[in-house]
Amino acid sequence: MSKVSIVTGGAGLIGRTVASKLLAEGHRVVIADNNTEKGLQIQKAINNANLKFINTDISNEESVKSMIEETVSRFGTITCLINNGALANPYFQSGEKFEDVSVEEWNKFLNVNLTSVFLCTKYALPTLRKSKQSSIINISSTRYLMSEKNTEGYAATKGGVVSMTHSLANSLSPDIRVNCISPGWIADENEELRSEDHEQHLVGRVGIPNDIAQMVLFLSDEQKSGFVTGQNFVIDGGMTKKMIYKE
């Protein structure tokens, strides 16, 4: 069966690695992102007819609808939707105190991080339903269960993504499997980090994009994960299971 995957936020650190790995596994892939420069750079660098960049504002209904239509027009179907797009910066910018945070910024977190999952799923569903063995993979964050100050918008919306996952898994069963991945600290492989950064993780290192991509490959493969749905997988090197006290 021909596999066609959409990766929202596909021009970002995790998204572009996911797209590349899916492509290598024989998927035809759409990168949906609002960063035209990066998206076109990735498309040019990979130079594969099975990869298509589509400029998309995932918080805008018409933009999402157009992206889905263009995907189906180009590749004929959709078998996997990866809702990876989100605001890159988890911190509030409009105020240092919670009471100073603007409603506009709060709504931006809701629209980009959570409503986008609703929109992309809504408009992909008719095509996903026609495809046998289709799936949806949502990308949350370990920030849904642990936080820093001034990250309420990010934490709340990523928690919403986790909750939406198990709800959708019920609503869309048995035709479509829906799962979630919650990455921990994921860094570019070339980023310089301190030994202390790596030591916070039980596996002894900070995560890299491929750690997430490999789970996406697993969850998108019906033969390997056909009995898996409604689940949230924390991929964080054990960081959220380690008590850290200052000595």
Summary of the structure (lengths in Angstrom):
residues: 247
radius of gyration: 17.7
end to end distance: 55.9
largest distance: 59.2
contacts: 826
relative contact order: 0.14
helix: 47%
strand: 16%
